[in-house]
């Protein structure tokens, strides 16, 4: 499997040595772990072609069709970057472009049937990852982590 995430933190001190890291670095390190689990699950479920850009795009896709411009704003990236990612996902049969309801010159993006099946597999994968995390942390610490992350900061 190709490397999908960049190393954000010097890992020379070992996986469990996090004592010198600030909170931002700790959050990034754990986020990288979660993303790696997502990509491993994507591989298992037959979606190994999903790139980090696609993963971020899919996470911002609403249930209803959305314009490329709106996706670009949600992702805080250029329309060109979104267009390129959407085009690749369309080639893979995950997304499709549909006509805008009021302006025939515009197109919106939505999941295909294959894309909706992928989203269901991804939701199952996230449940599996969360169960693994709960096993690693213990039920009490996992519940505390959820409570803290659910709070408004």
N, C-alpha and C positions, 0 to 999 in steps of 0.2 A: 504494500500500500504506500503511495507517495506521501511525503511529509506534507501535512495539511496546515499545521499551525506553526507559527514562528516562536522561537524560544524568547520569552519575554523577560526571563530572569536567569541570572547565572545559576546553573544547576550543578556546578562543580562541588558544592558543599554537601550534596546528597539530597535525596527525595524528601526525607523527613526533617531536615535541618532548616527550619523556617524562623528561628529565633531572631535573626538579624533583619528580617524583612518588615517593611512598614505595611500598614493596612492595605494600601493600594496594591502593593506587590503580592500580598497574600490573596486578595480577591482575584487578581489576574492569574495567579498560579492555579487557583482552584477552578477558575473559568476555563483555562486551557485544559485541565483534566476533564472537565465536563464535555468540552468540544471534542476531545479525542475519543471519548466514549460514544458520542453521537456519530462520529465518522466510522468507528468500528461497527456500530449497529447498522449504519447505512450499508456498509459492505455486506454484513450478514443478511440483510433483507433484500439485497439485490440492487441497491442504489449507490454503489461505490463510485459512480461517476459524479456524484454531487460534490461541488467545490465549496470552499468557505464562502465565496461570494453568493452562490446559489443558496446556501444554508441561511445566510443573513437575509437574502431577498425573500425566501419562503416564509421566514419568521415574521415578516412585515406584510404579508399578503392577507387582505381581509377576505371574508366570505364572498363578497360581491366583486365584480370586475373593477379594476383600478387602472388609472392612467400611468404611463411610465413616468410622467412628470411628478405625480403624487408619490409614487414609489421612491423616486430620487430624493424628494423632500424628506420622506420618512427615514431614509437611509443616510441622508446628508452626504450624498455623492452625486456625481454628474449624471445627467440624463443619458449621456453616451455610455457610461459604465453600466447603468441599469439596462439600457437597450442591448448591450453586448451580452449581459448575463441572461436576460430574457430570451434573446435569440438562441443561445445555447440550450436553455431549458425547453424551448419550443422544439429544437432539433431532437431532443431526447424524449419528446412527447409528454412532458410534465406540465407545461404551460401552453396556452394558445392565445392568439390575439383575436379579439372580437370587435365588431363595429360599435362605436359610441352611439348611445341611444338618441342623441340630438344633433350630432355633428358627424356626418359621413366621412369627413376627412380624418377624423381621429380614431384611434384604436385603443382598446383597453385590454388588460392582461387578466387572465383567470386560469385556474387549475383545470386540467383535463380530467377525465375519469381516471387515467393512470396517475395523475398528480394527486387527486383526492385519495387514491389508494396509498400513495406514498406518504401523504400526511397522516393517514391512519396508522401506518407502520411506524412513522416517526413518533406519534403520540404513545404507542405501545413501547417503543424504545426508551422514551423519556421515563415512563413508569418503571421500566426495568432498571434504568440507571439510578433513579431515585431509590428504588428498593435496595440496590447495591450500596448506595451511599448510606442509607439507614442502617444496613448491616454493619458497615465499617464504623460508623459513628456511634451506633446504639440509638434506640428509639428516643430516649430522652434528649440527647444532644441534637438529633435530627429534628425533632419537634421544636427545640429551642432555636435552631438555625432558621427554620421556616418562619417562626414567629418574628425573629429579628429582621429577616429579609422582607417580610410582608409589611413592616411598619413604613410609614412615610418618613423620609429622611429630611 
